[in-house]
Amino acid sequence: MGRLSEFEIGQSGRVVAVEGHDPVGRRLLEMGLTQGCPVTLVGTAPLGDPLELEVRGYRLSVRRSEAARVEVESA
């Protein structure tokens, strides 16, 4: 297990948990990063932030600091 922010491009896994009960944690859940959801790191911006994810059949961009709140297990 690790953090979504530590994934390499092309790496996939499943969401284990999202940390925090603040607005950022709730927003990540609302965007589809819920427990058991498959997620793939598709790419990053030129300077490494934000990250582009594939979640539930769509593309999602999140900051690396937000991705660090998502605990994942590699597929």
A tleap script that builds the chain and sets N, CA, C and O, in Angstrom:
source leaprc.protein.ff14SB
mol = sequence {
  NMET GLY ARG LEU SER GLU PHE GLU ILE GLY
  GLN SER GLY ARG VAL VAL ALA VAL GLU GLY
  HIE ASP PRO VAL GLY ARG ARG LEU LEU GLU
  MET GLY LEU THR GLN GLY CYS PRO VAL THR
  LEU VAL GLY THR ALA PRO LEU GLY ASP PRO
  LEU GLU LEU GLU VAL ARG GLY TYR ARG LEU
  SER VAL ARG ARG SER GLU ALA ALA ARG VAL
  GLU VAL GLU SER CALA
}
set mol.1.N position { 0.832 -1.183 0.000 }
set mol.1.CA position { 0.000 0.000 0.000 }
set mol.1.C position { 0.874 1.243 0.000 }
set mol.1.O position { 2.020 1.228 0.449 }
set mol.2.N position { 0.305 2.297 -0.509 }
set mol.2.CA position { 1.035 3.550 -0.566 }
set mol.2.C position { 0.086 4.697 -0.831 }
set mol.2.O position { -1.120 4.589 -0.607 }
set mol.3.N position { 0.633 5.780 -1.303 }
set mol.3.CA position { -0.140 6.985 -1.588 }
set mol.3.C position { -0.262 7.175 -3.093 }
set mol.3.O position { 0.652 6.828 -3.841 }
set mol.4.N position { -1.361 7.712 -3.530 }
set mol.4.CA position { -1.573 7.964 -4.944 }
set mol.4.C position { -0.521 8.916 -5.496 }
set mol.4.O position { -0.157 8.823 -6.668 }
set mol.5.N position { -0.036 9.821 -4.675 }
set mol.5.CA position { 0.990 10.783 -5.103 }
set mol.5.C position { 2.325 10.106 -5.419 }
set mol.5.O position { 3.183 10.711 -6.062 }
set mol.6.N position { 2.508 8.866 -4.977 }
set mol.6.CA position { 3.757 8.134 -5.200 }
set mol.6.C position { 3.708 7.255 -6.449 }
set mol.6.O position { 4.717 6.650 -6.811 }
set mol.7.N position { 2.557 7.175 -7.111 }
set mol.7.CA position { 2.410 6.338 -8.302 }
set mol.7.C position { 3.291 6.842 -9.434 }
set mol.7.O position { 3.575 8.036 -9.531 }
set mol.8.N position { 3.719 5.920 -10.287 }
set mol.8.CA position { 4.436 6.236 -11.517 }
set mol.8.C position { 3.416 6.277 -12.654 }
set mol.8.O position { 2.353 5.664 -12.547 }
set mol.9.N position { 3.717 6.982 -13.732 }
set mol.9.CA position { 2.807 7.052 -14.870 }
set mol.9.C position { 2.529 5.647 -15.388 }
set mol.9.O position { 3.449 4.860 -15.610 }
set mol.10.N position { 1.240 5.343 -15.579 }
set mol.10.CA position { 0.816 4.030 -16.049 }
set mol.10.C position { 0.472 3.048 -14.942 }
set mol.10.O position { -0.107 1.993 -15.204 }
set mol.11.N position { 0.820 3.383 -13.716 }
set mol.11.CA position { 0.557 2.487 -12.598 }
set mol.11.C position { -0.912 2.561 -12.193 }
set mol.11.O position { -1.515 3.634 -12.183 }
set mol.12.N position { -1.474 1.404 -11.862 }
set mol.12.CA position { -2.878 1.314 -11.457 }
set mol.12.C position { -3.003 0.747 -10.064 }
set mol.12.O position { -2.087 0.099 -9.556 }
set mol.13.N position { -4.135 0.995 -9.456 }
set mol.13.CA position { -4.402 0.450 -8.130 }
set mol.13.C position { -5.850 0.669 -7.746 }
set mol.13.O position { -6.663 1.110 -8.558 }
set mol.14.N position { -6.164 0.354 -6.496 }
set mol.14.CA position { -7.508 0.546 -5.951 }
set mol.14.C position { -7.414 1.438 -4.734 }
set mol.14.O position { -6.482 1.335 -3.936 }
set mol.15.N position { -8.397 2.321 -4.604 }
set mol.15.CA position { -8.450 3.232 -3.468 }
set mol.15.C position { -8.788 2.430 -2.212 }
set mol.15.O position { -9.744 1.656 -2.194 }
set mol.16.N position { -7.992 2.626 -1.169 }
set mol.16.CA position { -8.241 1.988 0.127 }
set mol.16.C position { -8.975 2.966 1.042 }
set mol.16.O position { -9.938 2.595 1.713 }
set mol.17.N position { -8.515 4.214 1.066 }
set mol.17.CA position { -9.131 5.218 1.943 }
set mol.17.C position { -8.717 6.614 1.490 }
set mol.17.O position { -7.685 6.803 0.846 }
set mol.18.N position { -9.558 7.589 1.850 }
set mol.18.CA position { -9.248 9.001 1.638 }
set mol.18.C position { -9.188 9.642 3.013 }
set mol.18.O position { -10.149 9.574 3.779 }
set mol.19.N position { -8.052 10.267 3.329 }
set mol.19.CA position { -7.873 10.875 4.648 }
set mol.19.C position { -8.549 12.234 4.727 }
set mol.19.O position { -8.595 12.977 3.746 }
set mol.20.N position { -9.066 12.545 5.888 }
set mol.20.CA position { -9.581 13.869 6.165 }
set mol.20.C position { -11.081 13.991 6.012 }
set mol.20.O position { -11.669 13.462 5.069 }
set mol.21.N position { -11.686 14.685 6.936 }
set mol.21.CA position { -13.121 14.964 6.901 }
set mol.21.C position { -13.351 16.452 6.668 }
set mol.21.O position { -14.380 17.002 7.062 }
set mol.22.N position { -12.392 17.090 6.031 }
set mol.22.CA position { -12.473 18.513 5.711 }
set mol.22.C position { -13.002 18.675 4.281 }
set mol.22.O position { -13.266 17.673 3.616 }
set mol.23.N position { -13.161 19.894 3.798 }
set mol.23.CA position { -13.677 20.096 2.439 }
set mol.23.C position { -12.863 19.407 1.341 }
set mol.23.O position { -13.439 18.929 0.363 }
set mol.24.N position { -11.554 19.348 1.482 }
set mol.24.CA position { -10.726 18.698 0.458 }
set mol.24.C position { -10.995 17.198 0.424 }
set mol.24.O position { -11.155 16.628 -0.655 }
set mol.25.N position { -11.047 16.552 1.581 }
set mol.25.CA position { -11.347 15.126 1.646 }
set mol.25.C position { -12.716 14.810 1.065 }
set mol.25.O position { -12.876 13.834 0.333 }
set mol.26.N position { -13.701 15.635 1.390 }
set mol.26.CA position { -15.051 15.436 0.853 }
set mol.26.C position { -15.073 15.625 -0.662 }
set mol.26.O position { -15.752 14.888 -1.377 }
set mol.27.N position { -14.325 16.618 -1.146 }
set mol.27.CA position { -14.286 16.870 -2.588 }
set mol.27.C position { -13.680 15.689 -3.342 }
set mol.27.O position { -14.165 15.322 -4.412 }
set mol.28.N position { -12.625 15.093 -2.791 }
set mol.28.CA position { -12.020 13.916 -3.427 }
set mol.28.C position { -13.027 12.769 -3.504 }
set mol.28.O position { -13.102 12.075 -4.518 }
set mol.29.N position { -13.794 12.570 -2.446 }
set mol.29.CA position { -14.829 11.529 -2.454 }
set mol.29.C position { -15.909 11.844 -3.486 }
set mol.29.O position { -16.358 10.956 -4.210 }
set mol.30.N position { -16.323 13.099 -3.552 }
set mol.30.CA position { -17.358 13.508 -4.505 }
set mol.30.C position { -16.898 13.350 -5.954 }
set mol.30.O position { -17.720 13.138 -6.845 }
set mol.31.N position { -15.594 13.452 -6.190 }
set mol.31.CA position { -15.057 13.298 -7.542 }
set mol.31.C position { -14.914 11.830 -7.923 }
set mol.31.O position { -14.501 11.530 -9.044 }
set mol.32.N position { -15.241 10.916 -7.029 }
set mol.32.CA position { -15.248 9.500 -7.371 }
set mol.32.C position { -14.152 8.666 -6.761 }
set mol.32.O position { -14.102 7.460 -7.006 }
set mol.33.N position { -13.273 9.252 -5.975 }
set mol.33.CA position { -12.186 8.486 -5.353 }
set mol.33.C position { -12.698 7.838 -4.060 }
set mol.33.O position { -12.338 8.245 -2.955 }
set mol.34.N position { -13.538 6.830 -4.231 }
set mol.34.CA position { -14.129 6.144 -3.084 }
set mol.34.C position { -13.462 4.782 -2.885 }
set mol.34.O position { -12.778 4.279 -3.776 }
set mol.35.N position { -13.664 4.205 -1.731 }
set mol.35.CA position { -13.036 2.933 -1.376 }
set mol.35.C position { -13.365 1.861 -2.413 }
set mol.35.O position { -14.524 1.663 -2.778 }
set mol.36.N position { -12.315 1.172 -2.881 }
set mol.36.CA position { -12.462 0.091 -3.840 }
set mol.36.C position { -12.452 0.518 -5.296 }
set mol.36.O position { -12.455 -0.330 -6.188 }
set mol.37.N position { -12.441 1.804 -5.548 }
set mol.37.CA position { -12.488 2.332 -6.913 }
set mol.37.C position { -11.127 2.145 -7.598 }
set mol.37.O position { -10.098 2.497 -7.021 }
set mol.38.N position { -11.107 1.591 -8.832 }
set mol.38.CA position { -9.843 1.505 -9.566 }
set mol.38.C position { -9.400 2.882 -10.051 }
set mol.38.O position { -10.223 3.709 -10.442 }
set mol.39.N position { -8.097 3.116 -10.020 }
set mol.39.CA position { -7.535 4.402 -10.438 }
set mol.39.C position { -6.201 4.151 -11.137 }
set mol.39.O position { -5.430 3.282 -10.727 }
set mol.40.N position { -5.934 4.921 -12.198 }
set mol.40.CA position { -4.683 4.824 -12.952 }
set mol.40.C position { -4.095 6.216 -13.106 }
set mol.40.O position { -4.811 7.166 -13.419 }
set mol.41.N position { -2.794 6.338 -12.886 }
set mol.41.CA position { -2.102 7.602 -13.127 }
set mol.41.C position { -1.760 7.656 -14.611 }
set mol.41.O position { -0.944 6.874 -15.099 }
set mol.42.N position { -2.394 8.587 -15.326 }
set mol.42.CA position { -2.236 8.704 -16.771 }
set mol.42.C position { -1.065 9.600 -17.130 }
set mol.42.O position { -0.345 9.329 -18.092 }
set mol.43.N position { -0.867 10.671 -16.361 }
set mol.43.CA position { 0.221 11.582 -16.664 }
set mol.43.C position { 0.339 12.681 -15.626 }
set mol.43.O position { -0.434 12.753 -14.671 }
set mol.44.N position { 1.328 13.532 -15.838 }
set mol.44.CA position { 1.541 14.675 -14.954 }
set mol.44.C position { 1.801 15.908 -15.816 }
set mol.44.O position { 2.149 15.794 -16.991 }
set mol.45.N position { 1.631 17.063 -15.230 }
set mol.45.CA position { 1.988 18.306 -15.910 }
set mol.45.C position { 3.522 18.368 -16.023 }
set mol.45.O position { 4.219 17.628 -15.329 }
set mol.46.N position { 4.044 19.237 -16.882 }
set mol.46.CA position { 5.495 19.307 -17.074 }
set mol.46.C position { 6.315 19.471 -15.792 }
set mol.46.O position { 7.422 18.940 -15.711 }
set mol.47.N position { 5.811 20.182 -14.802 }
set mol.47.CA position { 6.552 20.357 -13.558 }
set mol.47.C position { 6.145 19.348 -12.480 }
set mol.47.O position { 6.554 19.470 -11.325 }
set mol.48.N position { 5.324 18.334 -12.868 }
set mol.48.CA position { 4.973 17.267 -11.937 }
set mol.48.C position { 3.720 17.511 -11.122 }
set mol.48.O position { 3.367 16.679 -10.286 }
set mol.49.N position { 3.041 18.615 -11.335 }
set mol.49.CA position { 1.834 18.908 -10.566 }
set mol.49.C position { 0.924 19.770 -11.427 }
set mol.49.O position { 1.380 20.820 -11.880 }
set mol.50.N position { -0.298 19.417 -11.681 }
set mol.50.CA position { -1.115 18.370 -11.088 }
set mol.50.C position { -0.910 17.003 -11.755 }
set mol.50.O position { -0.177 16.867 -12.735 }
set mol.51.N position { -1.585 16.002 -11.187 }
set mol.51.CA position { -1.569 14.643 -11.703 }
set mol.51.C position { -2.853 14.413 -12.494 }
set mol.51.O position { -3.913 14.915 -12.118 }
set mol.52.N position { -2.762 13.661 -13.579 }
set mol.52.CA position { -3.949 13.314 -14.360 }
set mol.52.C position { -4.269 11.843 -14.094 }
set mol.52.O position { -3.443 10.961 -14.334 }
set mol.53.N position { -5.476 11.596 -13.596 }
set mol.53.CA position { -5.908 10.260 -13.216 }
set mol.53.C position { -7.040 9.791 -14.117 }
set mol.53.O position { -7.787 10.598 -14.670 }
set mol.54.N position { -7.155 8.480 -14.257 }
set mol.54.CA position { -8.340 7.909 -14.883 }
set mol.54.C position { -9.121 7.210 -13.789 }
set mol.54.O position { -8.627 6.279 -13.152 }
set mol.55.N position { -10.352 7.670 -13.576 }
set mol.55.CA position { -11.218 7.166 -12.506 }
set mol.55.C position { -12.611 6.977 -13.078 }
set mol.55.O position { -13.185 7.917 -13.627 }
set mol.56.N position { -13.159 5.786 -12.961 }
set mol.56.CA position { -14.549 5.514 -13.380 }
set mol.56.C position { -14.830 5.923 -14.826 }
set mol.56.O position { -15.928 6.376 -15.146 }
set mol.57.N position { -13.826 5.760 -15.700 }
set mol.57.CA position { -14.020 6.035 -17.112 }
set mol.57.C position { -13.853 7.488 -17.530 }
set mol.57.O position { -14.137 7.829 -18.678 }
set mol.58.N position { -13.401 8.349 -16.633 }
set mol.58.CA position { -13.151 9.737 -17.001 }
set mol.58.C position { -11.801 10.183 -16.470 }
set mol.58.O position { -11.206 9.519 -15.621 }
set mol.59.N position { -11.320 11.313 -16.976 }
set mol.59.CA position { -10.030 11.870 -16.563 }
set mol.59.C position { -10.244 12.919 -15.492 }
set mol.59.O position { -11.175 13.721 -15.566 }
set mol.60.N position { -9.381 12.903 -14.506 }
set mol.60.CA position { -9.485 13.797 -13.356 }
set mol.60.C position { -8.102 14.341 -13.046 }
set mol.60.O position { -7.132 13.583 -13.020 }
set mol.61.N position { -7.997 15.636 -12.812 }
set mol.61.CA position { -6.729 16.254 -12.420 }
set mol.61.C position { -6.804 16.675 -10.969 }
set mol.61.O position { -7.751 17.343 -10.553 }
set mol.62.N position { -5.799 16.281 -10.198 }
set mol.62.CA position { -5.724 16.655 -8.785 }
set mol.62.C position { -4.305 17.100 -8.471 }
set mol.62.O position { -3.352 16.675 -9.124 }
set mol.63.N position { -4.172 17.939 -7.489 }
set mol.63.CA position { -2.843 18.367 -7.031 }
set mol.63.C position { -2.138 17.191 -6.354 }
set mol.63.O position { -2.779 16.290 -5.813 }
set mol.64.N position { -0.833 17.221 -6.397 }
set mol.64.CA position { -0.061 16.159 -5.747 }
set mol.64.C position { -0.352 16.126 -4.242 }
set mol.64.O position { -0.400 15.048 -3.651 }
set mol.65.N position { -0.548 17.291 -3.619 }
set mol.65.CA position { -0.857 17.329 -2.184 }
set mol.65.C position { -2.206 16.678 -1.886 }
set mol.65.O position { -2.378 16.074 -0.827 }
set mol.66.N position { -3.163 16.794 -2.806 }
set mol.66.CA position { -4.453 16.131 -2.626 }
set mol.66.C position { -4.311 14.626 -2.835 }
set mol.66.O position { -4.908 13.836 -2.103 }
set mol.67.N position { -3.522 14.230 -3.829 }
set mol.67.CA position { -3.305 12.811 -4.101 }
set mol.67.C position { -2.603 12.123 -2.932 }
set mol.67.O position { -2.764 10.919 -2.733 }
set mol.68.N position { -1.825 12.882 -2.158 }
set mol.68.CA position { -1.135 12.312 -0.993 }
set mol.68.C position { -2.128 11.895 0.096 }
set mol.68.O position { -1.765 11.135 0.993 }
set mol.69.N position { -3.358 12.371 0.034 }
set mol.69.CA position { -4.388 12.013 1.010 }
set mol.69.C position { -5.078 10.703 0.661 }
set mol.69.O position { -5.840 10.170 1.467 }
set mol.70.N position { -4.814 10.175 -0.543 }
set mol.70.CA position { -5.486 8.970 -1.027 }
set mol.70.C position { -4.563 7.769 -0.846 }
set mol.70.O position { -3.497 7.694 -1.457 }
set mol.71.N position { -4.980 6.839 -0.005 }
set mol.71.CA position { -4.231 5.612 0.222 }
set mol.71.C position { -4.694 4.579 -0.787 }
set mol.71.O position { -5.894 4.355 -0.946 }
set mol.72.N position { -3.744 3.946 -1.471 }
set mol.72.CA position { -4.078 2.983 -2.537 }
set mol.72.C position { -3.263 1.718 -2.369 }
set mol.72.O position { -2.204 1.707 -1.741 }
set mol.73.N position { -3.799 0.632 -2.961 }
set mol.73.CA position { -3.042 -0.617 -3.072 }
set mol.73.C position { -2.799 -0.865 -4.540 }
set mol.73.O position { -3.717 -0.724 -5.348 }
set mol.74.N position { -1.593 -1.227 -4.904 }
set mol.74.CA position { -1.249 -1.449 -6.314 }
set mol.74.C position { -1.976 -2.656 -6.848 }
set mol.74.O position { -2.235 -3.625 -6.134 }
set mol.75.N position { -2.303 -2.573 -8.136 }
set mol.75.CA position { -3.004 -3.684 -8.799 }
set mol.75.C position { -2.016 -4.726 -9.272 }
set mol.75.O position { -2.415 -5.735 -9.853 }
savepdb mol mol.pdb
quit
